[in-house]
């Protein structure tokens, strides 16, 4: 049974969205605790969260003075959650792209023993709203490429709406994670699958942000592509080495 849930919200200049996402999370998962981890915001994000935390003991703010990337923020927050004894940890974007109304279903699936629950855009019933066609195509192509290269039976390995059981994170480990941007999501999915753990995708409607600016850039895309290619080729080489090791030697004549 999952008794304690920590919802992690990474932020960088999300003053226009942070109050609403916290309000909606509070509405749909009132028993959860919230951790906002902020990387070097220069707007009022920190002030808004600090003021709210004075009225809500379930909310805390972790501030970092450098913008160190999405992956690093989640690793920092995961370690806090593990140290504090939470049973499940949730990833959700601050920009209102992910609907908190789906979260109770995702938590229920995790409570039934699923190790990683992904809010997926690319399973039947899922959708993307508000993205230009080119960005949707890039996202779909990137997910297919990751699935082929890494042998993932997952449609949306780049998704940022997730529930991890604490024992999942302990099993796959937080050490040595390489990706700092959105490739982090692929890497964590890859680690989970390689560990033989169960992954389930729940359909969601993903909506493009209305306020604030996207953190996606060419460098993040390039990092993900480079790492997926490296991991895939490394796996292929490992399989070939194993094949040679297990091949029966020819008899000498």
Secondary structure, DSSP 8 states (H G I E B T S, - for coil): ----EEEEEEESS-TTTHHHHHHHHHHH-TT-EEEEEEES--SSHHHHHHHHHTT-TTEEEEEESS---HHHHHHHHHHHHHHTT-SEEEE--TTS-S-GGGHHHHHHHHHTT-SEEEEESSSTT-EEES--HHHHHHHHHHHHHHHHHHT---S-TT---EEEEHHHHHHH-STT----STHHHHHHHHHHHHTT--EEEEE-EEE--SSS-----HHHHHHHHHHHHHHHHHHHHHHHHHHHHHS------
